Amino acid sequence: MSDDNILVNIENLQFDYGGKPVLRGINMRIPKGRVVAIMGGSGCGKTTLLRLIGGQLRPTAGKVDVAGETVSDMNHAGLYAFRRRMGMLFQFGALFTDLSVFDNVAFPLREHTDLPPALIRDLVLMKLQAVGLRGARDLMPNSLSGGMARRVALARAVALDPALIMYDEPFTGLDPISLGVIGQLIRHLNDALGATSIMVTHDVQESLQMVDYIYFISEGRVVAEGTPDEIRHSRDPFVHQFVEARVDGPVPYHFPAPDWSHDLAAG
C-alpha cells in the first residue's frame, strides 16, 4: 500500500515508564478510511499507544507520524491544531457532568472554531440526530443510561468531522443491545465521515464483525495481526487463546510464584 494512503505510521515505537519498558518496538501502518482494532491483555500498553498517537506522551524511541507529520516534533500550537483534526472517545464516555447533552457536544465546536451560535446549534443537532439522541439534547449526563452517555460522547468525538477518531474501550460496561448500537455507530460514522478509526478493545466478537484489521499486543510488542477472517482462522497460540478466551496458553493463568510444595512446607 502506498505511503499516500497511510494516515498513521508507527515505526519502532518504544516507551518506558519510570524506567520500565511498556512498548518495545511497535510497528503499525493504518490506512485512511479503515477501522482498526488494537487488542491485548490488560496492562499491555494499548491505551499508552493511543496517548502517544495523540501527543499526550512522547516516545522513548521511534516515532509516530500522522498525516505525514511526526507527532513528537510538534510544539504546543502544532499539537492544538493537530487535535482539531482528531476525535477521542474516552472509556466510559467522560462527559462533562455540569454540562447538558447539547453543551457537551457543542464544546469542541466552541473551543476550536469561530462559528456563529446558530451554525453550532445546527451542527450539534445533526450529530445528535446521527446517534439517535436529538430529543435528549437538554438532559444532563446523570439522567442518561450508560449506552446513551456513550452515544453522546461519540457525537462529541465526531463534532469536528475529524480525520482520525480514537476509541479507548468503547464497549466497556454496556449491555448487549447498547454494545451492538455503539459498534454499528462507530462503523457507520467512520464510513460516512471518510475518517480513520483506531479502537482499543477487549471485545473480540463485536470487533470481528465491524473492523477492517486487528493488531494484537502482548508484553509491549505486536505478536499477531490480520483481517477478521485471518484472525478467526489463525493458529497462532496467543490469538487462539485470546479469541477463544482460553485459560491455558501463552498468557499464563498463574502469577510467578515459588513451587507449591515450598509454600506448603513453610506453613
Beta strands, then each sheet from edge to edge (+ up, - down):
strand 1: 6-17
strand 2: 20-31
strand 3: 35-40
strand 4: 61-66
strand 5: 69-70
strand 6: 86-89
strand 7: 164-168
strand 8: 196-200
strand 9: 213-218
strand 10: 221-226
sheet 1: 2+ 1- 4+ 5-
sheet 2: 6+ 7+ 8+ 3+ 9+ 10-
end
